[in-house]
Amino acid sequence: MNKQLGRNQQGITIIEVLIAMLILAVGLLGMASLQVRAVSDTSNASYRSIAIYYANDMADRMRANGTGITNGNYNSAAGGSEKAACLTTAGCSSADMAIHDKWEWSQNLGRSLPGGTGTIAVNAGVYTVDVSWTDRVAQDATGTAVSRIQLSFEP
């Protein structure tokens, strides 16, 4: 009886080969999708790190210019412009330094983050620095999404 079973099975059929190729193709497509998602998430994480860095950068600038905080020069991110006198040690008032800080911070956000913008708000002595940017891909969706981080502190 064993001889008869061995004679009927002479090789694999083309259907079995096609099914194996289909399973392999689905697995490879899944791996490619996983790789694309990993690259996208790495990019988004990099943007988040940059945003946190610049939020802390503005907080440090504000803490370094205590007179500017006291005078209300950092109550908003508006009104920034380049002040060449603030690039040296002489000829820069605390108000000029605040104006220059806001301008330089805004420029850095625009260069380092896609669609990067920042705002500063104060409420009862607590400052909130908000940085927003455009992520490459929104989580669980297609297209882009606006992400943001907020840093609140008392100088």
N, C-alpha and C positions, 0 to 999 in steps of 0.2 A: 504494500500500500504506500509506503514512503517513496518508492520509485515513481509512482504515478503522480504524486504531488509535486515532486521536483521537476517533472517534465512540463507541467502546466505553467510554472513560474519561470519564464525565460528572460526577464529583464523588466525595467521600469517602463511605464508607458509615458507618452508625451503629456498626458493630462497631469500625471504626478509631477513632472518637471515644471509645467506651467504653474501649478499650485505652489510649488516651492519658490519659484521666481516671484510670484505675487506676494507671498509672505515676506520674502527678502526685500522687495521694493517698498512695501508698506513700512517695514522696519527702518530702512534707510531714509525714507521721507520723514519719519518721526524723529530720527536723529538730526537731520538737517534743520527741521523746525525748532528743535531744542537748542541747536547751536545759534540760530538767528535770534531766538529769544534771549539767550545768554548774552550775546553781544549788545543787544538793545538795553537790557537791564544794567549791564556794566556801564554803558554810556549814561544812562539816567542816574546811576549812583555817582558817577564822576561829576555830573552837573550839581547834584545835591551837595557834594563835598565842597565844590567851588563856591556855591551859594552860602554855605555855612561859614566858609573862610571870610567872604566879603561882609557878611553880617557882623562877624566878630571884628573885622577890620574897622568898620565904621564905629562900632562901640568903643574900640581902643582909641580911635581918633578923637571921639567925643570926650572920653575920660582924660586924654592928654591935654585938652583945651577946656579946663574947668571954668575959666572966665567966659568962654563962648557959651557954655551950658547955662551958666548963671544969667547971662544977658539974653537968653532965648534964641541964640543964633542957630541952634540945631533943632528947633521945634518942628521943622519940616525939611524935606529933601529939596524943596524948590529953592530957586535963587542961587544956584551954584554957578560959578564961572571961574575961569583960570585967573589966578593972581600970581604973576611972575615974581613979585616981591616975596612971596611965601616960600620960594624955592631956596632962599638964602636965610641967614640967621638974623638979618636986620631989615627993618621996614615993613613988617607984617604985624598987623594988629590981630587980636583974638577974633574979631568979626571977619577980617579978611581970611584968616586961617580957616574959619568955619565955612566960608563961601568956597574957598579953594578945596577943602576936604570934600564937600558935597559934590563939586564938579569932578574931582579926580575919582571919587567913588563911583559916580554915575558912568564915567568913561570906562572904568575897569569892568563894571557890570556888563556894559554893552559889548565890550571886546571879548569877555571870557564866557559869557552865557548866551545862548541863542534867544533873542528877544528879552535879554536881561534888563530888568528895571528894579528900582528900589524906592521905598518910602520910609519916612521917619515920622513918628507920631509921639506925642507926650500926653499923658493923662495922670494927674495927681503926682507928678514927680517920677513916674515910671515911663521910661522911653521904650518904644517898640520899633525895632528895625525890621522891615519886611522886604524880602528879596523874592522876586518871581521871575520865572523863565519858562521857555517852551520846551517840553520834553520831546524826544524823538518819536516815541510811541506811547500812547496812553495805555495804562494797565487794563487788560481785558477788553480792549477795543482796537480799532484801527485809527490811524491818523495821529494827530498830536494832542497834547493836553498841556495846560498851564499848571505848573507846580510852583509852590512857594514855601518858604520857611519864615518863621518869625522868631526874633530874639528880643525878649523883654528884659530890661535891667534898670537898676537904679545907680546912677553914676556916683 
